[in-house]
């Protein structure tokens, strides 16, 4: 008889690995268009928009209600982001163009959650805004020009709140 077959087998660890794999799959990073994000986020408190632009956020507009976690200090603020967004289902990351900083920070946060959350609870969808903030603004989506930190999601009448 093969000695490997006679060794004790723990089904619990196999099930745990399946749950971890399912949680990682649920948190894979996908892209979302500005129009789709607007439809998803409007009136939905379970969606959070994460702006990872650095100093350009201070002199450009931003998406109303977005959370600012600058890419320069992003890694150090991962626990804070997890705490602030713990009640969200979907996080959408963006930078100016969503070519480097946005996707990199989204992946970093996805990996952080995989390490911290073994049961798959919390955030289920991590997305990146196609074409970033510049694409959002150019496509005519609403922007906020407040100087509140954090943005309270309030805009002037011609700029609707998400």
C-alpha positions in Angstrom: 0.0 0.0 0.0 1.2 3.5 -0.8 2.1 5.3 2.4 0.7 8.5 1.0 -2.7 7.0 0.9 -2.5 5.8 4.5 -1.5 9.3 5.8 -4.2 11.3 7.5 -6.0 13.7 5.1 -7.4 17.0 6.3 -10.4 18.1 4.2 -10.5 21.4 6.1 -7.4 22.8 4.5 -8.6 22.0 1.1 -11.9 23.7 1.7 -10.0 26.7 3.1 -7.9 26.9 -0.1 -11.0 26.8 -2.2 -12.5 29.7 -0.3 -9.2 31.7 -0.6 -9.2 31.1 -4.4 -12.8 32.1 -4.7 -12.2 35.3 -2.7 -9.2 36.1 -5.0 -11.2 35.5 -8.1 -14.1 37.6 -6.8 -11.5 40.4 -6.3 -9.9 40.3 -9.7 -9.4 43.7 -11.3 -11.7 44.7 -14.2 -12.2 47.9 -16.1 -15.4 50.0 -16.2 -16.4 52.8 -18.6 -17.3 56.3 -17.3 -20.9 55.9 -18.3 -21.2 52.5 -16.6 -19.5 53.8 -13.4 -21.9 56.7 -13.3 -24.9 54.3 -13.5 -23.4 52.0 -10.9 -22.4 54.7 -8.4 -25.4 57.0 -8.6 -27.3 56.5 -5.3 -25.4 53.4 -4.5 -23.6 53.6 -1.1 -21.9 50.3 -1.7 -19.7 51.7 -4.4 -16.6 53.8 -3.6 -14.4 55.7 -6.1 -10.7 55.9 -5.1 -8.7 58.7 -6.7 -5.0 57.9 -6.6 -3.7 61.0 -8.4 -1.1 62.9 -6.5 -0.8 66.7 -6.4 -2.9 67.1 -9.6 -6.1 66.5 -7.6 -5.5 69.7 -5.7 -5.7 71.9 -8.8 -8.0 69.8 -11.0 -11.6 68.7 -10.3 -12.5 65.3 -9.1 -15.3 62.8 -9.1 -17.9 63.8 -6.5 -17.6 61.8 -3.3 -14.4 60.1 -4.3 -11.8 59.2 -1.7 -8.3 60.5 -2.2 -5.4 58.1 -1.5 -2.4 59.5 -3.4 -0.3 56.9 -5.1 2.9 58.2 -3.5 1.7 57.2 0.0 -0.7 54.5 -1.1 1.1 51.4 0.3 1.4 53.0 3.7 -2.3 53.8 3.8 -3.6 50.4 2.8 -5.0 49.6 6.3 -6.8 53.0 6.3 -8.3 52.3 2.9 -9.5 48.9 4.1 -11.1 50.5 7.1 -12.8 53.4 5.2 -14.2 51.0 2.5 -15.0 48.0 4.6 -18.7 48.4 4.1 -18.4 48.6 0.3 -19.0 45.9 -2.4 -17.2 47.7 -5.2 -14.2 49.9 -5.4 -13.2 51.8 -8.6 -9.7 53.1 -8.8 -8.5 55.9 -11.1 -5.6 58.2 -11.7 -5.4 60.7 -14.6 -5.3 58.2 -17.4 -5.7 54.9 -15.5 -2.7 53.4 -17.3 -0.2 53.0 -14.4 -1.1 54.4 -11.0 -4.8 53.4 -11.0 -4.3 49.8 -12.1 -1.2 49.4 -9.9 -3.0 50.7 -6.8 -6.0 48.5 -7.6 -3.8 45.4 -7.8 -1.9 46.3 -4.7 -5.2 46.7 -2.7 -6.6 43.5 -4.1 -3.4 41.7 -3.0 -3.6 43.4 0.4 -7.2 42.2 0.9 -6.3 38.7 -0.2 -3.7 38.6 2.6 -5.9 40.2 5.2 -9.3 38.7 4.5 -9.3 34.9 4.4 -13.1 34.5 4.4 -13.8 36.5 1.2 -16.0 39.0 3.0 -16.1 42.7 2.3 -15.1 44.1 -1.1 -16.1 41.8 -3.9 -15.3 43.9 -7.0 -12.2 46.0 -7.7 -12.3 48.0 -10.9 -10.3 50.6 -12.7 -12.0 53.5 -14.5 -11.2 53.3 -18.2 -9.2 56.4 -19.4 -9.0 57.7 -15.8 -10.2 61.0 -14.6 -9.3 62.7 -17.9 -11.5 60.3 -19.8 -14.3 60.8 -17.3 -14.2 64.6 -17.7 -13.8 64.6 -21.5 -16.8 62.3 -21.8 -18.9 64.9 -20.1 -19.4 63.1 -16.8 -20.1 65.3 -13.7 -17.1 66.6 -11.7 -16.8 68.3 -8.4 -14.5 71.3 -7.8 -14.9 71.5 -4.0 -11.8 71.8 -1.8 -13.2 69.6 1.0 -10.9 66.9 2.3 -12.4 64.4 2.1 -14.9 65.3 -0.6 -18.4 65.2 0.9 -19.9 64.6 -2.6 -21.6 67.9 -2.8 -21.4 69.9 -6.0 -22.8 73.0 -7.5 -26.3 72.7 -9.1 -24.9 72.2 -12.6 -22.7 69.4 -11.3 -25.0 66.6 -10.0 -23.9 64.5 -7.0 -23.3 60.8 -7.6 
